[in-house]
């Protein structure tokens, strides 16, 4: 049965935006990606959405500039894996930086509402459907397609915290540290 992986990573170089993102979200990573083994090319491919847009790169290329913190393993069917890759290929391109601002606004407003004891929660006001992606949205949509599930809420409201919770809820197997590299080599 084929597998795909949702990963958590951080840059090898210090980046001020990544530093504040990790601090603001309260997590040890600043990026989410999708990885799968391509039988035709015999390499692991990664799909990611980052400042320059969304793209597919090889695992070797990705590891030149990123450290993987955790990898979540998902089992799927070959047809679902093909659907994930087809969806990614048709949605490569734009990165939604404005959506990140909307997530920041959402986090701040919800923090204020919690302090005030209000039950109401604010949603991300800057959304565009699946026209453009941020890393967690791309990863969440891969889980949705790969497992054929309806995810809770709106994936455009997901940040790094929600992505980790989603992985913990749906993943088959979690690989931390260097364990993931040893497992993939086998």
Rosetta blueprint (number, residue, H / E / L):
1 X L
2 X L
3 X E
4 X E
5 X E
6 X E
7 X E
8 X E
9 X E
10 X E
11 X E
12 X L
13 X L
14 X L
15 X L
16 X H
17 X H
18 X H
19 X H
20 X H
21 X H
22 X H
23 X H
24 X H
25 X H
26 X L
27 X L
28 X L
29 X L
30 X L
31 X E
32 X E
33 X E
34 X E
35 X E
36 X E
37 X E
38 X E
39 X L
40 X L
41 X L
42 X L
43 X E
44 X E
45 X E
46 X E
47 X E
48 X E
49 X E
50 X E
51 X L
52 X L
53 X E
54 X E
55 X E
56 X E
57 X E
58 X E
59 X H
60 X H
61 X H
62 X H
63 X H
64 X H
65 X H
66 X E
67 X E
68 X E
69 X E
70 X E
71 X E
72 X E
73 X E
74 X E
75 X E
76 X L
77 X L
78 X H
79 X H
80 X H
81 X H
82 X H
83 X H
84 X H
85 X H
86 X H
87 X H
88 X H
89 X H
90 X H
91 X L
92 X L
93 X E
94 X L
95 X E
96 X L
97 X H
98 X H
99 X H
100 X H
101 X H
102 X H
103 X H
104 X H
105 X H
106 X H
107 X H
108 X H
109 X H
110 X H
111 X H
112 X H
113 X H
114 X H
115 X H
116 X L
117 X L
118 X L
119 X L
120 X L
121 X L
122 X L
123 X L
124 X L
125 X L
126 X L
127 X L
128 X L
129 X L
130 X L
131 X L
132 X L
133 X E
134 X L
135 X H
136 X H
137 X H
138 X H
139 X H
140 X H
141 X H
142 X H
143 X H
144 X H
145 X H
146 X H
147 X H
148 X L
149 X L
150 X L
151 X L
152 X L
153 X L
154 X L
155 X H
156 X H
157 X H
158 X L
159 X L
160 X H
161 X H
162 X H
163 X H
164 X H
165 X H
166 X H
167 X H
168 X H
169 X H
170 X H
171 X L
172 X L
173 X E
174 X E
175 X E
176 X E
177 X L
178 X L
179 X H
180 X H
181 X H
182 X H
183 X H
184 X H
185 X H
186 X L
